[in-house]
Amino acid sequence: MIFNSFEFIFLFLPIVWVLYYLLGKLHIPFAKIWLVVASLFFYGYWNPAYLPLILLSLLVNYTIGAFLGRNWGGDLRKFVAAAGILFNVLLLAYFKYFDFFVDNLNFFFDTNIPLRNILLPLAISFYTFQQIAYVVDSYRLETKQYSFLNYSIFVTIFPQLIAGPIVYHGQMMPQFNDKKTYSIQTKNIAMGLTIFAIGLFKKVAIADVFAKYANSGYNAVDALTLLDSWVTTLSYTLQLYFDFSGYSDMAIGLALLFNIKMPTNFNSPYKALDIQDFWRRWHITLSKFLTTYVYIPLGGNRKGKYRTYINIFIIFFISGVWHGAGWTFVVWGVMHGVASVICRWWKLAGFKMNKILAWVTTFLFVHLAWVFFRAATFTDAITVLKAMFGLNGVHLSGLYTLFNENLWIIGVSLVVGLLISWFAINSMEIMNKQKRSVGMAIYIALLLFYSAMQLQQVSEFLYFNF
């Protein structure tokens, strides 16, 4: 079940929402239990085989966190915390990277170890990082609530379970303990519906349009030449932007329908003036996690500039590996790591760049790096890049055969998409600036109506794969 489907919007969500508030009036723990059960159903709807793993992770991490948070055991606490972190890392490593490791072992050492073709459990990257943060926070004595029911909501709540945002114990527990969370708040409902509608429109009316162009090009990389390669890569750059932006909006909007406030995870990243600014805007909660739980413990910027550069590189390398088990993701992470090191050195050296030039440079770098993020193999990525730089020639006929669309429609779509990503205010800014009005209600109703009419062709969100 996904957010942009008939069964979610017109069946699952209304039932869960109505019973949540009805049970909240009767007895708040009933509403909490219902939310956990509904979230587990939402998760298991994809594949019930995923459920035992997330439940095991839930039980183990809660037990470890509760032990650490009570400050028992003296020196044993450090061992328990390390064991908790190792449990999560190994769980993620086995399911996400085992076959990748074996495949490379076979290649480099000419072995013949059989692959297990392990099915990647949905959302394991997200709920694993979230629970690592919980274990570390518990070790630091920064957690105070040890209700298993509240913790279960924290891990499984369906608006953020599949693809974030990554949330933290201290952000969520006060909300789960607030009685107002379980009674209808009209302001939150209005805001939630608005943000959800904008996110749904971004996904089905914009991202999925660019997905067709991007898929057509990346499925035929050997045929790409100069113009069609740029159409292909720009289409993916915009698909990923509106897909992830749409998901982030929908997650925040859905949570608000239940009076739960999620952190902002996306803030117009293509407006960034340097790569550090980009990562303050793109997948904000992942950047915060890596900074808080990797960069700072490694020493941050406290151990000299060269150690700082190494620490910066490490967190982007981890980001690349976290996104996928493949050399293309490793290269993507390395590219961003090197760019971030150069950016920091540039600033410390006192150099400055014209804002327009800085913005163009940042966007082009991000755009080129997305080629590795999207390409099926490293070889495919190099092939696409060669085409983008004109090394495969220029053949206008490719535009017609690959995309099966009028060229002016493709051109206008790309221009409009780029202009929106570069200059339009985002959904959070809309909510902060726009007052509730009849006009706004009609606008949101039209977005929802149009989006609902596009749900016949349902597609998953790109970040579901990570």
C-alpha positions in Angstrom: 0.0 0.0 0.0 1.4 3.4 -0.9 0.2 6.9 -0.2 -0.8 7.5 -3.9 -3.2 4.7 -4.2 -7.0 4.4 -4.1 -7.0 1.8 -1.2 -4.8 4.1 0.9 -6.6 7.4 0.3 -10.2 6.2 0.2 -10.2 3.2 2.5 -7.2 2.8 4.8 -6.7 6.4 5.8 -10.4 7.3 6.5 -10.9 4.2 8.6 -7.7 4.7 10.6 -8.4 8.4 11.1 -12.0 8.0 12.3 -11.3 5.1 14.7 -8.2 6.9 16.1 -10.3 9.8 17.4 -13.2 7.7 18.5 -10.9 5.5 20.5 -9.1 8.6 21.8 -12.3 9.8 23.3 -12.9 6.5 25.1 -9.4 5.7 26.3 -6.1 7.1 24.9 -4.2 3.8 25.1 -6.8 2.3 22.8 -6.1 5.0 20.2 -2.3 4.3 20.6 -2.8 0.6 20.2 -5.0 1.2 17.1 -2.4 3.4 15.5 0.3 0.7 16.0 -1.9 -2.1 14.7 -2.9 0.0 11.7 0.8 1.0 11.0 1.9 -2.7 11.2 -1.0 -3.6 8.8 0.2 -0.8 6.5 3.7 -2.2 6.6 2.7 -5.8 6.3 0.4 -5.1 3.3 3.5 -5.0 1.1 4.7 -8.4 2.3 3.7 -10.0 5.6 7.2 -11.7 5.7 8.6 -8.3 6.6 6.7 -8.1 9.9 8.8 -10.5 12.1 11.9 -8.6 11.3 10.6 -5.2 12.3 9.0 -6.6 15.4 12.3 -8.3 16.4 14.1 -5.0 15.8 11.5 -3.2 17.8 11.7 -5.5 20.8 15.5 -5.7 20.9 16.1 -2.0 20.6 13.4 -1.1 23.2 14.9 -3.5 25.7 18.4 -2.1 25.2 17.2 1.5 25.3 15.2 1.0 28.4 18.2 -0.7 30.2 20.6 2.1 29.1 18.2 4.9 30.0 17.8 3.8 33.6 21.6 4.2 34.1 22.1 0.7 35.5 25.0 -1.6 35.2 28.0 0.7 35.5 30.6 -0.3 32.9 28.2 -2.8 31.4 26.3 0.1 29.9 29.0 0.8 27.3 29.1 -2.9 26.2 25.3 -3.0 25.9 25.2 0.2 23.9 27.9 -1.1 21.6 26.0 -4.4 21.2 22.8 -2.5 20.4 24.5 -0.4 17.7 26.2 -3.6 16.3 22.9 -5.5 16.2 21.4 -2.7 14.1 24.3 -2.4 11.8 24.7 -6.1 11.2 20.9 -6.4 10.6 21.1 -3.7 7.9 24.4 -5.1 6.5 23.1 -8.6 6.1 19.8 -7.8 4.3 21.1 -4.9 2.3 24.7 -5.6 1.5 25.4 -9.4 1.9 24.9 -10.2 -1.8 26.8 -7.1 -2.9 29.7 -8.1 -0.7 29.7 -11.7 -1.9 29.4 -10.6 -5.6 32.5 -8.4 -5.3 34.3 -11.1 -3.3 33.7 -13.5 -6.2 34.8 -10.9 -8.8 38.1 -9.9 -7.1 39.2 -13.2 -5.7 37.7 -15.5 -8.4 35.6 -17.4 -5.8 32.3 -19.0 -6.5 30.3 -18.2 -3.3 26.6 -18.5 -4.1 24.4 -15.4 -3.8 21.4 -15.7 -1.5 19.3 -13.3 -3.4 18.1 -11.7 -0.2 14.9 -9.7 -0.5 15.5 -6.2 1.0 13.0 -5.6 3.8 11.0 -2.5 3.2 12.1 0.6 5.2 15.0 -1.2 7.0 17.4 1.6 6.3 15.1 4.1 7.9 13.9 2.3 11.0 17.4 1.0 11.6 19.0 4.5 11.7 16.1 5.7 13.8 16.7 3.0 16.4 20.5 3.5 16.4 19.7 7.1 17.4 17.4 5.8 20.2 20.1 3.5 21.5 22.8 6.3 21.5 20.4 8.8 23.1 19.5 6.2 25.8 23.2 5.7 26.5 23.6 9.5 26.8 20.6 9.5 29.2 18.6 11.7 26.9 15.6 9.5 26.8 13.0 9.6 29.6 9.9 7.7 28.3 10.0 4.0 28.5 6.5 3.0 27.5 6.7 0.1 25.0 3.4 1.3 23.5 4.8 4.8 22.9 8.0 3.4 21.5 6.1 1.1 19.1 4.3 4.2 17.7 7.6 6.0 17.5 9.1 3.2 15.3 6.1 2.1 13.3 3.9 5.1 12.7 2.9 4.8 9.1 3.3 8.4 7.8 7.1 8.1 8.2 7.8 4.4 8.4 8.7 3.6 4.8 10.9 6.5 3.8 11.2 9.0 6.6 11.7 11.6 7.8 14.0 10.1 10.4 12.6 11.1 13.7 14.1 11.1 17.2 12.8 9.9 20.5 12.9 13.4 22.1 10.9 14.9 19.3 8.1 12.4 19.3 7.5 11.1 22.9 6.1 14.4 24.3 3.6 14.4 21.5 2.5 10.8 22.2 2.0 11.8 25.9 -0.1 14.9 25.1 -3.8 14.4 25.5 -4.5 17.0 22.8 -2.9 14.6 20.3 -5.9 12.4 20.6 -8.6 15.0 20.0 -9.5 16.7 16.8 -7.6 19.9 16.1 -9.1 21.6 13.1 -6.0 23.7 12.4 -3.8 20.6 12.1 -6.4 18.9 9.9 -6.5 21.9 7.5 -2.7 22.1 7.4 -2.4 18.4 7.0 -4.8 18.1 4.1 -3.2 21.1 2.4 0.4 19.7 2.6 -0.8 16.2 1.7 -2.7 17.5 -1.4 0.4 19.4 -2.6 2.6 16.4 -2.1 0.2 14.1 -3.9 0.0 16.5 -6.8 3.8 16.7 -7.0 4.0 12.9 -7.2 1.3 11.9 -9.6 1.1 15.1 -11.8 4.8 16.0 -12.0 7.2 13.3 -10.8 5.5 10.5 -12.7 5.5 12.5 -15.9 9.2 13.0 -15.8 9.6 9.3 -14.8 8.4 8.3 -18.2 11.1 10.4 -20.0 13.8 9.3 -17.5 13.0 5.6 -17.7 12.9 5.7 -21.5 16.4 7.2 -21.7 18.0 5.1 -19.0 16.6 1.9 -20.5 18.5 2.7 -23.7 21.7 4.3 -22.6 23.7 3.0 -25.6 21.4 5.0 -27.9 21.8 8.3 -26.2 23.4 11.3 -27.9 23.8 14.9 -26.8 20.2 16.2 -26.7 18.4 13.1 -25.6 20.9 12.4 -22.8 20.2 15.9 -21.3 16.5 15.3 -21.6 16.9 12.0 -19.9 19.1 13.2 -17.0 17.2 16.4 -16.5 14.0 14.4 -16.4 15.5 12.2 -13.6 16.8 15.2 -11.7 13.2 16.6 -11.7 11.6 13.2 -11.1 13.7 12.6 -8.0 13.1 16.2 -6.8 9.3 16.1 -7.0 9.0 12.5 -6.0 11.0 12.9 -2.7 9.5 16.4 -2.1 6.0 15.0 -2.7 6.6 12.1 -0.3 8.0 14.4 2.3 5.0 16.6 2.1 2.6 13.7 2.2 4.3 12.2 5.3 4.2 15.5 7.2 0.6 16.2 6.1 -0.6 12.7 7.1 1.1 13.0 10.5 -0.7 16.3 11.1 -4.0 14.7 10.5 -3.2 12.8 13.7 -1.9 15.9 15.5 1.7 14.7 15.2 4.3 17.1 13.9 7.2 15.7 11.9 10.4 17.5 11.1 10.9 19.2 7.8 12.9 16.9 5.5 13.0 18.9 2.2 13.5 22.6 1.6 13.9 23.6 -2.0 17.4 22.0 -2.4 17.9 23.1 -6.0 18.0 26.7 -4.8 21.3 25.9 -2.9 24.3 28.1 -3.5 26.9 25.4 -2.5 27.0 21.7 -1.8 26.8 22.2 2.0 23.7 24.4 1.5 22.3 21.6 -0.7 22.6 19.1 2.2 21.0 21.5 4.6 18.0 21.3 2.3 17.9 17.8 0.8 17.0 14.9 3.1 17.5 17.1 6.1 16.9 14.5 8.8 19.5 12.1 7.2 22.0 14.9 7.2 21.2 15.6 10.9 21.5 11.9 11.8 24.9 11.6 10.1 26.1 14.8 11.7 24.9 14.0 15.2 25.8 10.3 15.4 28.8 10.0 13.1 30.5 13.3 12.3 30.5 14.8 15.9 31.5 11.5 17.6 34.4 11.2 15.1 35.6 14.6 16.3 33.7 16.9 14.0 35.8 20.0 13.4 37.5 19.9 16.7 40.7 18.0 15.7 42.2 20.1 13.0 41.3 20.9 9.5 42.6 17.7 7.9 40.8 15.5 10.3 37.7 17.6 9.7 38.0 17.0 5.9 38.3 13.2 6.6 35.2 13.3 8.9 33.2 15.2 6.2 34.3 12.6 3.6 33.3 9.7 5.8 29.8 10.9 6.4 29.1 11.3 2.7 30.7 7.9 2.0 28.3 6.4 4.5 25.4 8.4 2.9 26.3 6.8 -0.5 26.5 3.3 0.9 23.3 3.8 2.9 21.3 4.7 -0.2 22.1 1.5 -2.0 24.3 -1.6 -2.4 26.1 -0.8 -5.6 29.3 0.9 -6.8 27.2 3.6 -8.4 26.0 4.7 -5.0 29.6 4.5 -3.6 30.8 6.8 -6.4 27.8 9.2 -5.8 28.7 9.4 -2.1 32.4 9.9 -2.9 31.6 12.7 -5.3 29.5 14.6 -2.7 32.2 13.9 -0.1 35.0 15.4 -2.3 32.7 18.3 -3.2 31.9 19.0 0.4 35.6 19.0 1.4 36.4 21.4 -1.5 33.5 23.6 -0.4 34.7 23.8 3.2 38.3 24.5 2.1 37.0 27.2 -0.3 35.1 29.0 2.5 37.9 28.7 5.0 40.3 30.2 2.4 38.1 33.2 2.1 37.1 32.7 -1.5 33.7 33.9 -2.7 31.7 33.2 -5.9 29.0 35.3 -7.6 25.7 34.0 -6.3 24.3 33.1 -9.8 27.6 31.3 -10.7 27.5 29.5 -7.3 24.0 28.4 -7.9 24.6 27.2 -11.4 27.7 25.4 -10.4 26.0 23.6 -7.5 23.0 22.6 -9.6 25.1 21.2 -12.4 27.3 19.2 -10.0 24.2 17.8 -8.3 22.7 17.0 -11.7 25.8 15.2 -12.9 26.1 13.2 -9.7 22.5 12.0 -10.0 23.6 10.1 -13.1 25.4 7.6 -10.9 22.5 7.6 -8.5 20.1 6.5 -11.3 22.2 4.4 -13.6 21.9 0.7 -13.3 25.7 0.1 -13.5 28.9 2.1 -13.4 29.3 1.5 -17.1 25.9 2.8 -17.9 26.7 6.0 -15.9 29.9 6.6 -17.9 28.0 6.0 -21.1 25.3 8.6 -20.2 28.0 11.1 -19.1 29.8 10.7 -22.4 26.6 11.4 -24.3 26.0 14.5 -22.2 29.4 15.9 -23.2 28.8 15.2 -26.9 31.1 12.2 -27.3 28.3 10.1 -28.8 27.4 12.7 -31.4 24.1 14.6 -32.0 21.1 12.8 -33.5 17.7 14.5 -33.3 16.0 11.3 -34.4 16.7 9.9 -30.9 14.4 12.4 -29.3 11.5 11.1 -31.3 12.2 7.4 -31.0 13.1 7.3 -27.3 10.4 9.5 -25.8 7.5 9.0 -28.1 6.2 12.5 -27.3 6.0 15.8 -29.1 9.3 17.6 -28.6 7.6 20.9 -27.6 5.7 19.1 -24.8 9.0 17.6 -23.5 10.7 21.0 -23.7 7.9 22.9 -22.0 7.6 20.3 -19.3 11.3 20.5 -18.5 11.4 24.3 -18.4 8.3 24.5 -16.2 9.7 21.8 -13.9 13.0 23.6 -13.6 11.4 26.9 -13.0 9.3 25.5 -10.2 12.2 23.8 -8.5 14.4 26.9 -8.8 12.0 29.8 -8.0 8.6 28.6 -6.6 7.9 28.7 -2.9 7.6 25.3 -1.3 4.8 23.8 0.6 6.1 24.7 4.0 6.4 28.4 2.9 2.9 28.2 1.5 1.6 27.0 4.9 3.5 29.7 6.8 2.3 32.5 4.5 -1.1 31.6 3.3 -4.2 32.0 5.5 -7.1 29.6 5.5 -9.7 30.8 3.1 -12.4 29.6 0.7 -10.0 30.2 -2.2 -7.4 28.0 -0.6 -10.0 25.3 0.1 -11.1 25.3 -3.5 -7.4 25.1 -4.7 -6.7 22.1 -2.4 -9.9 20.4 -3.5 -8.9 20.8 -7.2 -5.5 19.4 -6.5 -6.9 16.4 -4.8 -9.5 15.9 -7.5 -7.0 16.1 -10.3 -4.5 13.8 -8.4 -7.2 11.2 -7.7 -8.0 11.1 -11.4 -4.4 10.1 -12.0 -4.3 7.2 -9.6 -5.0 4.5 -12.2 -1.3 4.3 -12.8 0.2 3.9 -9.4 4.0 4.1 -9.0 6.2 3.7 -5.9 8.2 6.5 -4.4 11.8 6.4 -5.4 13.0 6.4 -1.8 11.1 3.3 -1.0 14.0 1.5 -2.7 16.6 2.8 -0.2 
